Amino acid sequence: MKRTSSLLVAGLTAACATTPTAASAAPRPAPTGRGAVVSAEPVAAMAPDRVRAYLADVHPVLGSPRPRHAVTAYRVVYRTITPGGRPTTASGVVALPDGRGAVRAVGFAHGTHAARDIAGSVAEDGQGRVAAIYYAGAGYAGVAPDYLGLGLGPGFHPYGHAASEASASLDLLRAARAVAAAHGRRLEREVLLTGFSQGGQAAMALGRELQRGADPYLRLRALAPVSGPYDIRHQQIPESLRKGTGLDARTSVFYTAYVTVTWQRMYGLYRKPSEVFKEPYASRVEKLFDGRKDFEEIGPHLPGNLRALLTPSYIARLRHPSGVLARAMREADGTCGWRPRVPVRLFGASGDEQVTYRNTRACLRALRAAGARPSSVDFGPGTRHFGTLFAGLPATLAWFGTLTSARPR
């Protein structure tokens, strides 16, 4: 969920052309309407060998399979809604392979970060941009939202709020249709969805909305989330609070502080920070999550374990939530409690030190209880959290390729 440091080595800029004149035309923005394009500007144009160099610099495993297509990636600002349903804008990446005619979209939802400028629409090494270019190199349209409040979107990021993750992701898919059409491509109706960590939760939430018919054109084809925190109340938080679980204490502190500050902004979780945070953290923690800092900057200002951060009364509330806290957890969880009518494969790792693999097992149980027949892949006890991202990208690409009607043209 947090980013790795120095994802790209020196020389990435040489692998990216940021001002391609041949693909600079942007679709006209609509004055109103969810998914209307406000702006679309190219941020990268790469021949297949440069796509491979870019991806291999992020992680060697991403250099294979060898990209078959040249790729142009666009930074897209589009119209969407806030958690309360009011109009706003958000940003994301749409990466198109070369060619003409129909192209199938792979929607990728990124993992946790707290800083705006790490988002894929802004950062060359942002997860969303990397994933979008990866899938586009294989012949798909890569579509990667920044979510609300990250990248170029206004306001704060409603971290882990499944409904707004889904609405922001859906509206970028709508915008991607206009971007593709402006460059001679038609986005096919059926969409493949994946996402990593927080994005696994987002992918499940978006899949449910597409199956419900949230868009008259777009249809869900397959779901392949990776290492998602699908059950915060019953799995992620209890494991974070329990000693000796194998979860990394410092990242658990970061995630818990982040989600608590977010819940305060959305639901009014407490009257004053000292009700939930111990001093000296109570006076500083809200200011840390200002959209300008990420784990590397925030982590040193937080303690090394949750018992040093949280008051005993708030720990008790987390264990037995009620009222607004229970509502916040309900609106974060439940993304696996439905019956997909498409193939579903969950990827994760029993060695994950940040998002307990119990989340994946719980999601499998919920899907099966609803009548679905999902499959799963455990990358094993030797694979850490970010290892599932770099294992998951090629694994999801390979699995999508086994679905005959889901193969790129």
C-alpha positions as CSV (number, residue, x, y, z in Angstrom):
1,M,0.0,0.0,0.0
2,K,2.9,2.4,0.6
3,R,5.2,3.1,-2.3
4,T,8.7,1.7,-2.6
5,S,11.6,4.2,-2.6
6,S,13.4,5.0,-5.9
7,L,11.1,2.9,-8.1
8,L,12.9,4.1,-11.2
9,V,16.6,4.3,-11.6
10,A,18.4,7.2,-13.3
11,G,17.7,7.4,-17.0
12,L,13.9,7.0,-16.9
13,T,13.4,10.5,-18.4
14,A,15.4,9.4,-21.5
15,A,12.9,6.5,-22.0
16,C,9.9,8.9,-22.0
17,A,9.0,11.5,-24.6
18,T,6.6,13.9,-22.8
19,T,5.5,16.1,-25.7
20,P,4.4,13.9,-28.7
21,T,3.0,16.3,-31.2
22,A,1.2,13.6,-33.3
23,A,-1.0,12.6,-30.4
24,S,-1.6,16.0,-28.8
25,A,-5.3,16.4,-29.8
26,A,-7.6,16.3,-26.8
27,P,-11.3,15.6,-26.8
28,R,-13.5,18.6,-26.2
29,P,-14.7,18.9,-22.6
30,A,-18.4,18.5,-21.9
31,P,-19.8,21.3,-19.7
32,T,-21.4,18.8,-17.3
33,G,-21.8,15.1,-16.8
34,R,-19.8,12.5,-15.0
35,G,-16.9,11.2,-17.0
36,A,-16.7,14.3,-19.2
37,V,-13.2,15.1,-20.1
38,V,-11.8,18.5,-18.8
39,S,-8.3,18.0,-20.3
40,A,-6.2,15.2,-21.7
41,E,-2.5,15.8,-22.4
42,P,0.2,13.4,-23.4
43,V,2.8,12.5,-20.7
44,A,4.7,9.7,-22.4
45,A,5.1,8.3,-25.9
46,M,7.2,5.2,-26.3
47,A,8.1,2.7,-29.0
48,P,8.0,-1.0,-27.8
49,D,11.7,-1.2,-26.9
50,R,11.4,2.0,-24.9
51,V,8.3,0.6,-23.1
52,R,10.3,-2.4,-22.2
53,A,13.2,-0.3,-20.9
54,Y,10.9,1.9,-18.8
55,L,9.1,-1.1,-17.3
56,A,12.3,-3.1,-16.7
57,D,13.8,-0.1,-14.8
58,V,10.8,-0.2,-12.5
59,H,11.3,-3.9,-11.9
60,P,13.0,-6.5,-14.0
61,V,10.0,-8.8,-14.1
62,L,8.0,-6.2,-15.9
63,G,10.3,-6.4,-18.9
64,S,8.6,-9.7,-19.8
65,P,6.6,-10.5,-21.8
66,R,8.2,-8.2,-24.3
67,P,5.8,-5.3,-25.1
68,R,4.3,-5.7,-28.6
69,H,2.9,-2.1,-29.0
70,A,4.1,1.4,-28.9
71,V,2.2,3.3,-26.2
72,T,1.0,6.9,-25.7
73,A,-0.1,7.8,-22.2
74,Y,-2.3,10.7,-21.3
75,R,-2.9,12.7,-18.1
76,V,-6.7,13.0,-18.0
77,V,-8.7,15.4,-15.8
78,Y,-12.4,14.5,-15.8
79,R,-15.7,15.2,-14.0
80,T,-16.8,13.0,-11.2
81,I,-18.5,13.3,-7.8
82,T,-17.6,13.6,-4.1
83,P,-18.6,11.0,-1.5
84,G,-21.6,13.2,-0.9
85,G,-22.6,13.3,-4.6
86,R,-21.5,16.8,-5.4
87,P,-19.7,17.6,-8.7
88,T,-15.9,17.6,-8.6
89,T,-13.0,16.7,-10.8
90,A,-10.3,14.0,-10.6
91,S,-7.3,12.9,-12.6
92,G,-5.9,9.6,-13.9
93,V,-3.9,8.0,-16.7
94,V,-5.2,6.5,-19.9
95,A,-2.5,4.7,-21.9
96,L,-3.3,3.6,-25.5
97,P,-1.5,1.1,-27.6
98,D,-0.7,1.9,-31.2
99,G,-3.2,0.9,-33.9
100,R,-6.7,1.7,-34.9
101,G,-10.2,0.3,-34.1
102,A,-11.5,-1.4,-31.0
103,V,-9.4,-1.9,-27.9
104,R,-10.3,-3.5,-24.6
105,A,-9.6,-1.6,-21.3
106,V,-7.9,-2.9,-18.3
107,G,-8.7,-0.8,-15.3
108,F,-6.0,-0.7,-12.7
109,A,-6.5,0.8,-9.2
110,H,-3.3,1.7,-7.3
111,G,-2.3,1.1,-3.7
112,T,-2.1,3.5,-0.7
113,H,-0.2,6.7,-0.8
114,A,-0.9,10.0,1.0
115,A,1.0,12.5,-1.2
116,R,-0.7,13.9,-4.2
117,D,2.4,14.0,-6.4
118,I,2.9,10.3,-6.2
119,A,-0.2,9.6,-8.3
120,G,0.3,8.2,-11.7
121,S,-1.0,11.3,-13.5
122,V,1.8,13.3,-12.0
123,A,4.7,10.9,-11.2
124,E,6.7,9.1,-13.9
125,D,7.0,6.1,-11.5
126,G,3.5,6.3,-10.1
127,Q,1.9,2.8,-9.8
128,G,-1.0,3.9,-12.0
129,R,1.2,5.1,-14.8
130,V,3.4,2.1,-14.7
131,A,0.5,-0.3,-14.7
132,A,-1.4,1.5,-17.5
133,I,1.7,1.5,-19.7
134,Y,2.3,-2.2,-18.9
135,Y,-1.1,-3.3,-20.0
136,A,-1.0,-0.9,-23.1
137,G,2.2,-2.4,-24.2
138,A,0.4,-5.8,-24.3
139,G,-2.4,-4.3,-26.5
140,Y,-5.0,-3.2,-24.0
141,A,-6.0,0.3,-23.0
142,G,-4.6,0.9,-19.6
143,V,-6.9,3.0,-17.4
144,A,-5.6,4.0,-13.9
145,P,-7.5,6.5,-11.7
146,D,-5.7,8.6,-9.1
147,Y,-8.9,8.5,-7.0
148,L,-10.4,11.7,-5.4
149,G,-8.0,14.2,-3.8
150,L,-4.8,12.8,-5.3
151,G,-3.0,13.8,-8.4
152,L,-4.7,16.9,-9.8
153,G,-8.0,16.4,-7.9
154,P,-9.1,19.0,-5.3
155,G,-9.9,18.3,-1.7
156,F,-8.7,15.5,0.6
157,H,-8.4,11.9,-0.4
158,P,-11.2,9.7,1.2
159,Y,-8.8,6.9,1.9
160,G,-10.3,3.4,1.7
161,H,-13.9,4.7,1.0
162,A,-15.1,2.0,-1.4
163,A,-18.0,3.9,-3.0
164,S,-15.9,6.9,-4.0
165,E,-13.1,4.6,-5.2
166,A,-15.7,3.0,-7.5
167,S,-17.3,6.2,-8.7
168,A,-13.9,7.9,-9.5
169,S,-12.8,4.8,-11.3
170,L,-16.0,4.4,-13.3
171,D,-15.9,8.0,-14.4
172,L,-12.3,7.7,-15.6
173,L,-13.4,4.6,-17.7
174,R,-16.1,6.9,-19.2
175,A,-13.6,9.6,-19.9
176,A,-11.2,7.0,-21.4
177,R,-13.9,6.3,-24.1
178,A,-13.7,9.9,-25.2
179,V,-9.9,10.0,-25.1
180,A,-9.7,6.8,-27.2
181,A,-12.2,8.1,-29.7
182,A,-10.3,11.3,-30.1
183,H,-7.3,9.1,-31.2
184,G,-9.1,6.8,-33.5
185,R,-9.8,4.0,-31.1
186,R,-13.1,2.6,-29.8
187,L,-13.2,1.3,-26.2
188,E,-14.9,-2.1,-26.1
189,R,-17.9,-2.5,-23.8
190,E,-16.3,-5.3,-21.7
191,V,-13.8,-4.2,-19.1
192,L,-11.1,-6.2,-17.2
193,L,-10.4,-5.0,-13.7
194,T,-7.5,-5.3,-11.3
195,G,-5.8,-3.3,-8.6
196,F,-3.2,-3.6,-5.9
197,S,-3.7,-3.3,-2.1
198,Q,-6.2,-0.4,-1.6
199,G,-6.8,-0.8,-5.3
200,G,-7.9,-4.4,-4.8
201,Q,-10.7,-3.1,-2.7
202,A,-11.4,-0.5,-5.3
203,A,-11.5,-3.0,-8.1
204,M,-14.0,-5.2,-6.3
205,A,-16.2,-2.1,-5.6
206,L,-16.1,-1.0,-9.2
207,G,-16.8,-4.5,-10.5
208,R,-19.9,-4.7,-8.4
209,E,-21.1,-1.3,-9.8
210,L,-20.5,-2.4,-13.4
211,Q,-22.4,-5.6,-12.8
212,R,-25.3,-3.6,-11.3
213,G,-25.5,-1.7,-14.6
214,A,-24.1,1.6,-13.3
215,D,-23.1,2.5,-16.9
216,P,-25.3,1.9,-19.9
217,Y,-22.4,1.0,-22.1
218,L,-19.6,-0.6,-20.0
219,R,-19.8,-4.2,-18.9
220,L,-17.6,-6.2,-16.5
221,R,-15.6,-9.1,-18.1
222,A,-13.3,-10.3,-15.3
223,L,-11.9,-9.4,-11.9
224,A,-8.3,-10.0,-10.7
225,P,-7.6,-7.9,-7.6
226,V,-4.2,-8.2,-5.8
227,S,-3.7,-8.1,-2.0
228,G,-6.7,-6.0,-1.1
229,P,-7.8,-5.0,2.5
230,Y,-11.3,-6.4,1.9
231,D,-12.2,-6.8,5.5
232,I,-10.8,-4.0,7.6
233,R,-13.1,-4.6,10.6
234,H,-12.7,-8.3,11.1
235,Q,-9.2,-9.0,9.6
236,Q,-6.9,-6.0,9.0
237,I,-7.5,-4.0,12.2
238,P,-7.5,-7.1,14.5
239,E,-4.3,-8.4,13.0
240,S,-2.7,-4.9,13.2
241,L,-3.6,-4.7,16.9
242,R,-2.5,-8.3,17.8
243,K,1.1,-8.9,18.7
244,G,3.2,-11.5,16.8
245,T,1.0,-11.6,13.6
246,G,3.8,-10.9,11.2
247,L,2.5,-7.5,10.1
248,D,5.0,-4.7,10.0
249,A,4.3,-2.5,13.0
250,R,5.3,0.8,11.4
251,T,3.2,0.4,8.3
252,S,0.3,-0.6,10.5
253,V,0.7,2.6,12.4
254,F,0.8,4.6,9.1
255,Y,-2.4,3.0,7.7
256,T,-4.3,3.2,11.0
257,A,-3.4,6.8,11.5
258,Y,-4.3,7.6,7.8
259,V,-7.7,5.9,7.9
260,T,-8.6,7.4,11.3
261,V,-7.8,10.9,10.1
262,T,-9.9,10.2,7.0
263,W,-12.8,8.9,9.0
264,Q,-12.7,12.0,11.1
265,R,-12.9,14.2,8.0
266,M,-15.8,12.2,6.6
267,Y,-17.8,11.1,9.6
268,G,-16.8,13.2,12.6
269,L,-15.2,10.3,14.5
270,Y,-14.1,12.4,17.5
271,R,-14.4,15.8,19.1
272,K,-10.7,16.3,19.6
273,P,-7.7,14.3,18.4
274,S,-6.6,13.4,22.0
275,E,-9.7,11.1,22.2
276,V,-8.0,8.7,19.9
277,F,-4.4,9.6,19.7
278,K,-1.9,9.8,22.5
279,E,0.3,12.9,22.9
280,P,2.6,14.1,21.4
281,Y,0.9,12.6,18.3
282,A,-2.6,14.0,19.0
283,S,-1.3,17.5,18.2
284,R,0.5,16.6,15.0
285,V,-1.2,13.6,13.3
286,E,-3.9,15.5,11.3
287,K,-1.3,17.9,10.0
288,L,0.8,15.1,8.7
289,F,-1.8,13.9,6.3
290,D,-2.0,17.2,4.3
291,G,-1.6,15.7,0.9
292,R,2.0,16.8,0.6
293,K,3.8,14.1,2.5
294,D,3.9,10.3,2.1
295,F,5.2,7.4,4.3
296,E,8.8,8.4,4.1
297,E,8.0,11.9,5.5
298,I,5.2,10.9,7.8
299,G,6.6,7.7,9.3
300,P,9.4,9.3,11.4
301,H,6.8,11.5,13.2
302,L,4.8,8.5,14.3
303,P,5.6,5.9,16.9
304,G,6.7,2.3,16.2
305,N,3.6,0.6,17.3
306,L,-0.2,1.2,17.6
307,R,-0.3,1.1,21.4
308,A,2.1,4.0,21.5
309,L,-0.1,5.9,19.0
310,L,-3.7,5.1,20.1
311,T,-5.5,5.7,23.4
312,P,-6.8,2.6,25.2
313,S,-10.4,3.8,24.7
314,Y,-9.9,4.0,20.9
315,I,-8.3,0.6,20.7
316,A,-11.4,-0.7,22.5
317,R,-13.6,1.1,20.0
318,L,-11.6,-0.4,17.1
319,R,-12.1,-3.9,18.6
320,H,-15.9,-3.4,19.2
321,P,-17.0,-0.6,16.8
322,S,-20.4,1.1,17.0
323,G,-22.0,4.3,15.8
324,V,-20.1,6.4,13.3
325,L,-17.0,4.1,13.5
326,A,-19.1,1.1,12.7
327,R,-20.6,3.0,9.8
328,A,-17.2,4.0,8.5
329,M,-16.0,0.4,8.6
330,R,-19.2,-0.8,6.8
331,E,-18.6,1.7,4.0
332,A,-15.0,0.5,3.6
333,D,-15.8,-3.2,3.8
334,G,-18.3,-5.5,2.0
335,T,-16.8,-5.2,-1.4
336,C,-16.7,-9.1,-1.6
337,G,-20.3,-9.6,-0.5
338,W,-21.9,-10.1,-4.0
339,R,-22.0,-12.7,-6.7
340,P,-20.0,-11.8,-9.8
341,R,-21.2,-13.4,-13.0
342,V,-17.8,-13.2,-14.5
343,P,-14.5,-15.0,-13.8
344,V,-12.8,-13.9,-10.6
345,R,-9.3,-14.7,-9.5
346,L,-7.8,-13.2,-6.3
347,F,-4.0,-12.8,-6.0
348,G,-2.1,-12.4,-2.8
349,A,0.7,-13.7,-0.6
350,S,0.6,-15.5,2.7
351,G,3.9,-13.7,3.4
352,D,2.4,-10.2,3.1
353,E,3.7,-8.1,5.9
354,Q,1.4,-5.1,5.4
355,V,-2.1,-6.4,4.3
356,T,-2.8,-9.7,6.1
357,Y,-3.6,-12.6,3.7
358,R,-6.6,-13.2,6.0
359,N,-8.3,-10.5,3.9
360,T,-8.0,-12.6,0.7
361,R,-9.3,-15.7,2.5
362,A,-12.2,-13.7,3.9
363,C,-13.0,-12.3,0.4
364,L,-13.0,-15.8,-1.0
365,R,-15.4,-17.0,1.7
366,A,-17.7,-14.1,1.1
367,L,-17.8,-14.6,-2.7
368,R,-18.4,-18.3,-2.3
369,A,-21.2,-17.7,0.2
370,A,-22.9,-15.4,-2.3
371,G,-22.7,-18.2,-4.9
372,A,-19.7,-17.2,-6.9
373,R,-16.8,-19.6,-7.8
374,P,-13.6,-17.5,-7.5
375,S,-10.1,-19.0,-7.8
376,S,-7.1,-17.7,-6.0
377,V,-3.3,-17.6,-6.3
378,D,-1.0,-17.4,-3.2
379,F,2.4,-16.1,-4.2
380,G,3.7,-17.8,-1.0
381,P,5.2,-17.0,2.4
382,G,8.4,-15.6,0.8
383,T,6.6,-12.8,-1.1
384,R,6.2,-9.5,0.7
385,H,3.5,-6.9,0.0
386,F,5.2,-5.0,-2.8
387,G,6.3,-8.3,-4.2
388,T,2.6,-9.1,-4.9
389,L,2.4,-6.0,-7.0
390,F,5.3,-7.0,-9.2
391,A,4.2,-10.6,-9.4
392,G,0.6,-9.5,-9.8
393,L,1.0,-7.4,-13.0
394,P,2.3,-10.3,-15.2
395,A,0.1,-12.8,-13.4
396,T,-3.1,-10.8,-14.1
397,L,-2.0,-10.1,-17.7
398,A,-1.4,-13.8,-18.3
399,W,-4.7,-14.8,-16.8
400,F,-6.6,-12.2,-18.8
401,G,-5.0,-13.7,-21.9
402,T,-6.5,-17.1,-21.0
403,L,-10.0,-15.6,-21.3
404,T,-10.6,-16.0,-25.0
405,S,-12.9,-13.0,-25.4
406,A,-10.7,-10.9,-23.2
407,R,-7.5,-11.1,-25.3
408,P,-6.3,-7.9,-26.9
409,R,-6.8,-7.6,-30.7
